Amino acid sequence: QVQLVESGGGLVQAGGSLRLICAASGRTFSSYAMGWFRQAAGKEREFTAYISWSGLITYYADSVKGRFTISRDNANNTVYLQMNNLKPEGTAVYYCAQDRRFRAPITTELGNYDFWGQGTQVTVSS
């Protein structure tokens, strides 16, 4: 069974930075892509960032492109989301998730992620 545990959320002023961390355990971490998603109050969960199983391919939602960076450390079963120049509309619960498909092509579809962390709250004040 895969377990994902996020940390690093908090309260930050607009323009500030946070680094989210997702620690994984369970099946072979280095063989599965990872994603970050976020869900604001009253809204649906949305794709934020993707990283391939190898770490060579990344992809971002337009709303965060140029400000967020996803990375992974396969030796330590960890994925990161560096968030810079945060905006108030970035206030949400952020979730990491693992692609259910072995070494598969890029996906931003929630249905292709079968394991999810508990989420970490990010609040950006204006």
Salt bridges, closest charged atoms under 4 A:
GLU46 OE2 - ARG38 NE 2.86
ASP62 OD1 - LYS65 NZ 2.95
ASP99 OD2 - ARG101 NH2 2.88
ASP114 OD1 - ARG27 NH2 2.92
